[in-house]
Amino acid sequence: MPQSLRLITRQSAVALRAMVLLTVVLGLVYPLALTGIGQVLFPWQANGSLVHDASGQVVGSKLIGQAFVDADGAPLPQYFQSRPSAAGDGYDGSASSGSNLGPNNPDLVAAIAERRAAVAEFNGVPESEVPADAVTASSSGLDPEISTAYAAIQVDRVAAARGIEPSRVADLVKENTSGIGYLSEVRVNVVELNLALDELEG
């Protein structure tokens, strides 16, 4: 066998062994090790930050928004409403994205105006009180949180629909508010807030 052919054969064998070894280490051992560490140290986060109701049923994830609407797509007055979603048919984790429309796009401008009027009418407030997150989708389309301003304009409507005191609903909003104003944006998790409302009446 010529010297050059032996060299090529030797180098190919070394490359093949390295590929197999790295495939096993990086494709099997490493992912399994990280999965195991996640399950032991952070099981709730590693399994999707799932939210359960009082009976133990999974009702969603703390990290993914939901649409609280009826079968026809109309918003349910007894629930706080999430911000709009452009992900698939809405809050679709497999199609996470924003609308990718620029701020001067006529379709987006028209959609925002339509949403602002609808939100104002639904909550019985002037259009000037409707915050930006009530009419625009997040870049992921999956945001489970809304601003405290958007939550505030929904309190009276939710309280009336459920027949409870607005102050009690406002307290639940505070209990489901997170973030520190000067370090991070203060926000309200809609999924957890609506679950707390259901448990309050249950």
N, C-alpha and C positions, 0 to 999 in steps of 0.2 A: 504494500500500500504506500503510495507516495507520501512524503512528509507533509505536504500541504493538506492532503485529504485526512490524514490522522489528526492534524491540528483542528480542522473544521469539525471532525467527528467529536473530538474532546470538548471543544467549545460548545457545540450543540448539546452535548450531554450535560455539561455544567449549567447551561441556560435552562434546560428542561427541568433539572433538579431544583434550580432556584425558583422557577415558575410554580412548580408543584408545592414547594415549601411555603412560598409567599401566599399562594392560593389558600392553603390550609390555615396558615397563621392569620392572615388578614381577612379571609373570606369566611372562616368558621370560628376559630378560637377567639379572635378579638370581638366579633359581634356577640357571640354567646357570653363572653365574659362581661361585656358592657350590659347586656340584657339581664344577666344574673345580678350584677351590682345594682342596676336600676330597680329590679324587683325586690331586693333586700332593703336598700336604703330609701328609695323613693317609689314605693308601689303605686300610690295614688296617681302621681304624675306620669309614671311609666305606662300606666294603663289608660291614659287619655283624660285624666282629671274628670272622671265621670261623676255626675250628680244623681243622687237617688232620692226618691220620695219617701214618705213615712213608712210605706209598706216594703221598702227595699228595692223597688223597681227603678231601673235606669231611665231617667227622663231627659238626659242630654249630657253635654259636657260643659264645664265651666269656661272652656276656651272657645267654644263655637256658638254663635248666636242662633236663634230660632225665630221663625215667624209665628206670631200668636194671632192666627186668623181662623175664620170658619171655612167650611168646605168650598165656598165661593170666592175665597181670598179676601173677604172683608175683615178688617181688624176687629178683634174681640174687645169690647169696652171694659171688661173686668180684668184685663191684663195690661201691664205696661208693654208698650210697643218698642221693638228694637229699631235701630237705624236701618235704612234700606240696604239691600244686598244686591250686588251685580254678579254674584258667583253662581253660575248655572241658573237654576230655577229659584235660587235664593238659599244662601247658607249651605251651598253644596261644597263639601270639603274636597271633592275630586275635581272641582272647577274653580278653585280659589283665584279670584282676580277682581280688579276694579273695572270700571266702565272704559277706562283709558280715553275718555273724552276730555278735551281741554276746557278750561273755564269759560271760554268764549264760544264754545260749540253751541249752535242754536238748539240742537236736540236736548243737550244737557240743561241749558238755560230754561227751556220750556218745561222739562221734567221737574226741575227744582221749583219753578213757580207753581206748577200743578200740585206737587207734594206739599209745598208750604200752605197753600190754600186748604188742602185736604186735612192736614195736621191741625191747622188753626180751627177749622170747623169741628173736627172730631173732639178736640179738647176744650172747645169753647173759649179760646183766647184770641187776641189780635194776631195778625200775621207777623207783626213786629216782634212778638215774643217767641216766635218759633226759632230755636237755635239751629246752627248749621248742620249738626250731626243728625237732626231729624229729617233732613231732606237730601243728604249726600251719603253715598256708600263709602266704606273704608277701602283702603287699597287691597285688602285681602278679600273683602266681601263676607268675612266670617266674624267680624267683631261682635262679641257678646255684651259689650258695655256701651253705655250712653253717658252723656254729660249729666251733671246734677241739674243743669238748667232744663234739659229735656225731661228728666224725671219729674222736676217740680211742676211743669205744666200738665202732667198727667195725673197728679195725685187726686185732685177733686173728681175727675171723671172715673177713676178706678174706685174711689171710695163710694161714689153714688151708685155705681153698677153693682157693688157688693153689699151695699147697705151698711157700711161701717164708717166710723168717724175718720175724717181726713187726717186728724192728728195721729191716729194709729197707723195709717198708711204712710204718713211722713216719717214716723219712727222706723218703720220697716225699710224705707229708703235709706235712712241714715245707717241702719245696721248692715246694709248691703253696699255701702259706699267704701271705697278704698282709695289709697293714694294720699300723698301729702302735697298740698298746693305748691310749695316752693321747691319741692324735689321732683314731683311727678304729677301728672294731671289727675285731678280728683274725678272718679268715675263710679258708675253704678252698674253692677252685673245684673242684667235683665233676667237671665235664666234663673239665677238664685233668688232674685227678688220675687218673681212670679211663683216660684216654688214655696217661698215663705208665706206668700199670700194664701195659697191653697191650703197650706198646713195650718194657718191661722183660723181658717173657716172649718177645717176638718176636725 
